Amino acid sequence: MQTPAHRLTLRVVEGVYSFCRLDAAAPLPPWAHDATLSIVLRSKGELSIVCPARNVPPAVKVEGPWKALVIDAVLDFNQVGIIASLAGPLAAAGISIAPVASFDTDYVFVREESLDKAIGVLTSAGHNVLPIRA
């Protein structure tokens, strides 16, 4: 079965982000909240936070720095292959991603040093990548 091909418009999100890991029982820290972009996921094994790197205290376990690309559209939950249309070309180019979905749209995080290459790969795959809004 072939994945549907999507041609998407993405936008680079302002800022540099970190993925943080805390103990599953840890309270949600105040630095996790940010109006720009923050994501919180709690499971039985961990509390994961994605937030601007500048917010993260030095003692926290982090991965990063990451840049975020957001699909510049409200997506329907029944659409199939949205992330695959981005992940496939990026994987073929050796670019690691961390996809995250919100209610309205999807985000793809790429390592900061891979952003320019990722934009080139996505553009070559038929997607449109817009700069950060001023």
Secondary structure as UniProt FT lines:
FT   STRAND          9..12
FT   STRAND          17..22
FT   TURN            24..25
FT   HELIX           30..32
FT   STRAND          39..42
FT   STRAND          47..52
FT   HELIX           53..55
FT   TURN            58..59
FT   STRAND          61..71
FT   TURN            77..78
FT   HELIX           82..92
FT   TURN            93..94
FT   STRAND          97..101
FT   STRAND          106..111
FT   HELIX           112..114
FT   HELIX           115..124
FT   TURN            125..126
FT   STRAND          128..130
//
